Amino acid sequence: MTISTAQTSQSLIENMSYIVIAVNTDGIITLWNKAAELALGFEASEAMGQHANMVIPVKMQQAHSNCFSKSLGVVKEFAISKDGVLPFMHKSGTSIKLKGHLAILRGPDGLPQGSAVIGSVAEN
């Protein structure tokens, strides 16, 4: 039996040790892998379909929204050029910093369909 490219991609994302979270252009979580569950405390079933603000500290939500809107307007680049440290909120309410990349997700027409963060818990 041969597995499809989609199955391979899904398995890779689900089983990698890096946190992978994707959102659509409205900021709704569309992908949440096992590493995200372990790092942030929310099961995928709790996170999927929710707004990303559920894991963004309240004082950072406006800045995040502004950055998110600006990033979706980027036409040529596909990711930030280097790792950034991003503030997140664990289910318990404690602050967590993730170190990672932001990738713009594009549809077949090349237009932004959302974004994803790929990274790991930052060392203090």
C-alpha positions, 0 to 999 in steps of 0.5 A: 500500500502506498500512502499519499502525499497528503497522508505523509504531510499530515503524519509528519506534522502530527508526529514532529517534535515542533509545535505547529499551529495554523490559522485562517485569515480570520485567526481561527485555528485550523491545525494544532499538532500533538507538540502544541497540545503538550506545550500549551495544554489544550487538546486539538479538539479544544483548540480547533475552530477557536480564535488564536486569541485563546493562546495569546496573552491579552496585553499582546492581542492587539499587537498580534492582530496588527502583525497578523493583518500586515503579514497576510498582505505580504505577497512575495515572502513566505516566512519571517527571515529568522526565528522570533520569540513569540508570547503564548498563554498555556491553558493554565494561564501561565505565560510561555514563549515559543521560538519559531518561524511564521509561515504564510499559507497560500491557496492555489491562486497564490493569495494568503489563506492564513498563517502558521507558526512552527517552533518550540518552547523557548529556553529562558 
